[in-house]
Amino acid sequence: MIKLISPKDNAVLSLTTKTQKKHLEREYSGKNDSGRGITEWVKPITDTYSAYAPASVYFKWKQEGEPVPMSLELSFCRCFCEPCPKSAATVGNIVYDAAEDVYVVRVDNLMMGKEYFWRINDGSPDMPVHSFATKREAVRAISCPIHNVRDVGGRLTRDGKHVKQGMVYRGPQLEIDDDKLPGVMNEEARRIFRDNLGIKTEIELREERVHIKESTISKDVNFVTVPFYAYGGVYSPIMKDRLHKLFDIFADESNYPIYFHCAAGADRTGTVAILLEAILGETDENIVMDYNFTALSLEQRNWNDSGDMEGFLSYMNEEFVAENLREQLMRIIRERIEIKEETIEKIRSILLEE
């Protein structure tokens, strides 16, 4: 007989840590913009560890009688007519905690703003079911041995739509051969990218790695190299064809889920994210927030304290005047890069939900 303990029935769970909440509170109140802003308080933390990882959820239950094989089951419906997609949770191994006399399993990478139903399948005909919900928060960071991986989806756009989760992920390189970059592409990381995130297309943004022809995740992953110049490099004539190639990938539904990256997942990756988020209609505050969130992963980035970003913004403010950041970026996308409206609308139709 199974007795479910936690998460409590109808609990509402936050997937952000205390450090992340502090960062986000500062971000939206403007405190990260003052002087060195982010660096002043984040650097002492990230000198010790990467603070990007989300909060884990620990499922606990008691099992009475003779031990039997058990498994955690998650679903978006109470009837469990179909399990949650693997992209909606990364489930660890069940362990027995003798001190509390309970069984425990750690679950990571839950989606934001979702109601989940869970039960422990022990083969009995009457299995108790609990439900819980996750908060709709600013960032869905991905817990993984590769640091600074996060879902582009989950946030509310200016038009009142949500960007779909589990479709596009951003982050750093996967082969990790630089001592300055945290993380390691081990079998656990490979399993998360392959089996949980279900990555179908990997976009390599580094020009210096054009010799790489195959994804580290799996030979079955579609591997595409689009050499990219960050920040002001977007204005370079050579980038027009490359950006057309990039957004054509995002406009093809058969390519999803997509993982795009450079070396650290900060500059080239950050610039692509800025353009993609503008297409999707993200608010100015969220575009800046997503760029700045990289500061929690050992890569110090501050929208208002970066020479490269300053150059990108100053030219944009001179040549692409508009009411807000998002509209300025859309002018660049339409007028400088000349992305077709049908491509823009296709990307939006794939990645936005009501």
C-alpha positions, -999 to +999 in steps of 0.1 A: +000+000+000+013+034-010+009+067+010+019+098-009+036+124+013+051+152-009+046+173-029+014+179-009-019+176-028-027+209-046+007+224-037+020+253-058+058+249-064+084+275-073+113+262-095+136+291-089+162+292-061+166+320-035+196+334-054+176+334-087+146+351-070+169+378-057+184+383-091+150+385-107+137+409-081+167+432-087+163+428-124+127+440-126+132+467-100+161+482-119+187+475-092+209+454-116+212+485-138+229+507-112+267+510-117+281+475-119+246+462-109+247+425-113+284+420-108+284+437-074+264+410-057+266+380-081+303+377-086+310+367-049+285+339-055+296+327-089+333+328-079+323+297-058+296+280-079+273+284-108+239+296-095+220+290-128+205+256-118+168+255-108+153+241-077+147+204-076+115+188-064+117+157-041+088+133-042+083+112-011+060+083-002+057+054+022+052+018+011+037-006+035+041-044+033+066-063+014+088-042-010+077-043-046+090-027-078+078+009-080+080+038-104+069+075-104+043+084-130+036+120-140+007+132-162-010+164-172-044+146-167-058+129-136-068+098-156-032+092-166-044+084-201-010+094-213+022+103-194+039+137-194+063+141-223+099+135-212+107+171-219+083+180-189+105+164-162+138+146-156+132+118-131+160+104-110+164+071-093+142+060-064+161+057-031+150+046+004+156+070+032+159+049+063+160+079+087+125+090+076+113+056+065+102+069+031+111+064-005+124+095-024+130+104-060+145+137-072+127+154-102+142+182-122+133+203-152+096+205-146+078+230-169+065+263-156+028+271-151+016+235-154-006+213-133+009+179-128-007+147-114+015+120-099+012+085-085+035+057-076+029+026-097+033-005-076+011-027-097-019-024-074-054-016-089-060+014-067-031+038-067-036+072-049-031+103-070-019+137-059-017+169-079+005+200-078+011+230-099+043+249-109+045+286-108+047+306-141+081+322-135+106+343-156+130+315-165+130+278-170+166+269-163+176+233-171+194+212-145+222+195-163+259+188-161+263+214-188+258+248-171+238+277-184+212+257-204+177+272-204+144+270-222+135+300-243+099+293-237+074+299-209+071+337-207+041+359-215+044+380-246+032+416-253+002+401-271-009+379-241+004+347-256+029+323-240+061+310-257+059+272-259+082+253-235+102+223-247+108+237-282+139+259-281+169+257-257+199+280-255+233+274-239+270+267-242+291+243-263+286+207-256+321+192-261+334+214-232+372+214-237+379+248-221+389+250-185+372+284-182+338+269-190+319+249-164+303+216-170+310+183-187+294+164-215+291+130-197+265+103-202+240+120-178+242+152-199+239+133-231+208+114-218+191+147-207+197+163-241+187+132-261+160+116-240+145+144-219+149+175-240+146+154-271+169+177-291+164+171-328+185+200-342+217+215-328+228+249-342+265+256-338+271+294-339+309+293-337+328+302-368+360+287-353+343+253-351+331+248-387+352+217-388+328+199-364+304+179-385+285+159-359+265+165-328+279+154-295+244+145-284+237+118-309+245+109-345+208+112-351+207+149-342+206+173-372+238+193-368+239+227-385+267+253-384+257+290-388+288+311-381+275+341-362+289+375-352+275+388-319+261+423-312+271+448-339+282+419-361+245+416-369+248+447-391+276+432-412+265+424-448+280+389-445+255+381-418+224+386-439+226+352-456+236+335-424+207+350-405+183+340-433+196+304-429+192+306-391+156+318-392+147+294-419+157+266-394+134+281-368+106+284-394+106+247-401+085+227-376+103+195-384+135+208-368+121+210-333+132+207-305+162+230-312+193+237-292+215+267-303+248+276-287+282+292-290+310+287-265+297+300-233+261+306-243+265+343-236+274+366-265+266+350-298+239+329-282+226+359-264+223+379-295+204+352-314+181+349-284+174+387-284+164+386-321+142+354-316+125+369-286+117+401-305+101+380-332+080+362-306+068+395-291+086+393-257+085+424-236+115+447-234+120+438-197+120+400-205+144+404-234+169+422-211+162+398-182+170+367-203+203+383-214+213+392-179+203+358-164+236+344-179+254+363-151+243+335-127+263+309-147+299+323-141+297+344-173+292+380-161+269+398-184+251+431-178+230+448-205+240+483-193+277+475-186+290+459-217+311+476-244+299+451-271+263+456-262+268+494-261+280+494-297+251+473-308+225+495-290+241+529-300+239+521-337+204+507-333+193+539-315+206+560-343+194+540-373+164+521-361+144+546-340+111+532-326+090+534-295+106+505-277+134+479-278+113+452-293+101+474-322+137+486-328+148+449-331+120+442-354+131+471-377+166+455-378+150+421-386+128+435-413+149+463-428+185+453-423+184+415-423+153+415-445+136+385-431+103+379-449+070+383-431+060+348-439+091+335-421+084+357-391+048+345-390+058+309-394+081+311-364+054+327-344+028+301-353+052+273-343+063+288-310+034+307-296+004+294-277-027+311-263 
